[in-house]
């Protein structure tokens, strides 16, 4: 490419006339980064919670797809379908620690994944801070209650109940 003033580049912008040429003897000026921390810069009080929540949504979504599709495949196709599911079926299934852990992980991830999504929706659409506070308090209470109750049911299930 020649250094002709009438020639334009692919971006449609022609060469800049009288632009300085930087070389080893004439280096470009050093421009400091706009957010460079110094000793006078106050420490940030915010953490990376939103990034961790975003990452959790992606990773838990992948794990949930595997758990739920595995659950559906086993329940609907390999174990004879919905008509065979009853108290005895659940009792036999939860007699195995493998299925207890499978269902527990599925419960916890589904509740935390859904609660995190609903928390994001509350943050986006609740306009007043007091509304946001109460909606999130209700959400967190319901989430903790459901996780605790579900965990209690999975681990204290008694097949000999009469």
N, C-alpha and C positions, 0 to 999 in steps of 0.2 A: 504494500500500500504506500502510495506516495504521500508526501506532506503538502498536498495542494489545498488551498483555502476553499476552493469551490467543491471539493469532493465531500460526500457525506458518508457516514458509517451506516451499518445495518439498522441502528436505532433511529436513524433519521436526523441525528444531530451531527453537525459538521465539526471539524476540529476547532479547538479553542485557540484563538490567536493570542500571541504574546504570553502563552502559558510557560511558567518556569520549567526548566529541565532539571530534574534532580539527578545527581550523580554522587559518587563517593565523596567528592570534594564539596558538593553542594547538596546535603541531605534534606529531605523533607522535614518540616517542623514537627516536633513531637506533640501530639494531641493527647491530653490526659483522658482516660476513660470517664464518662459522665457520672458513674456511680462508684467510683473508686473509694474505698474506705480509708479514712485517715484516723489518727488518734482522736480527733475532735468529733468524728462521726458517731452519733449515738447508736448504741446497740439496738438491733431490731427486736421488738417484743413479739412479733408474729413468727409463728413456726411454719412448717410446711404441711399443715393439716389438710388443706384443700388438695395439695398434690398427692398426699397419701390416700385421701378419700377417692380421688380420681383413679389412682392406680389400683386401689382395692376393688373398685367397681369393675375394672377390666379383668383383673385376675380372678375375682370371685365369680364373675360371669362365665368365664371359661370353665372353671371347676364345676359350677352349677349345671352347665350344659351336660357335662360328662355324668354327673351324679343323677340328674333328672332323667336323661335318656337311658342310662343304665337301669334306673328304677322302673321306668315304663317298659323297657324291653323285658325285664325279668317278670314284672307283675302281669303284663298283658299277654306276652307271647310264650315265655318259657314256663310259667307257673299255671297256665290254664285259663287266664283271663279273670275278669272282675267277678264272675260268678263264684269263684272259689275263695275269694277273700272274705274272711270272717274272723271271729274271735280266735278260733283254733289256729288259723293261718298266722295271725299276728303273734300269738303265743309261741308258735313254733319258730317263727322268724326271729323274734326278739330273745329267744333262748340262746342265740349265737351272738357273741360279742362283736363279731364282724358286722352284722346287720344293725346292731345297736349303734355302733360308731358311724356306719354309713348314714343311717337316718338322723343321728345327732348332727353330723357335719352338714347334711343337707338342710336341716332345720335352722341351724345357726347361720349358715351362709345365706340362706334365703331371707331370713329375717333381717340380718345386718345389711345385705345388699338392697333389699326393699326399703329399709329405714333410711339408708344413706341417700337413695334416690328421692324419697319423699322429703328428706331434709333439704335437699337441693331445690326441690320445687317450692317448699315453704320459704326458703331464702330468696327465691326469684319472685314470688308472687305476693307474699305477705308484706304489705306496704308499711304498716306501723310496727315499731319495735316491740310494743307490748303484745300485739297479735302474734308476731313471730316467736316471742318468748313462750307464750302459752301453748301455741301449736307444737313447738318443738318439745316442750315439757310433756305434753300429752303423748306425742310420738315416742319419746324416750321411755316414758312409763309403760306404754303398751308393748314396746319392744322388749324391755327387760322382763315384764310379766310373762309374755308369751315364751321367751327363751327359757326362763326358769321353770315355768309350768311344763313345757314340752320336754325339757331335760329330766324333770322329776318323773314324768310319765314313762319315758323311755327306760330309765334305770330302776324304777320301783314297780314296774309292771309285774303283776302276780297272775300267772296262768291258772292258779288253783283257787281263784276267787269263786265264791258261791253265793 
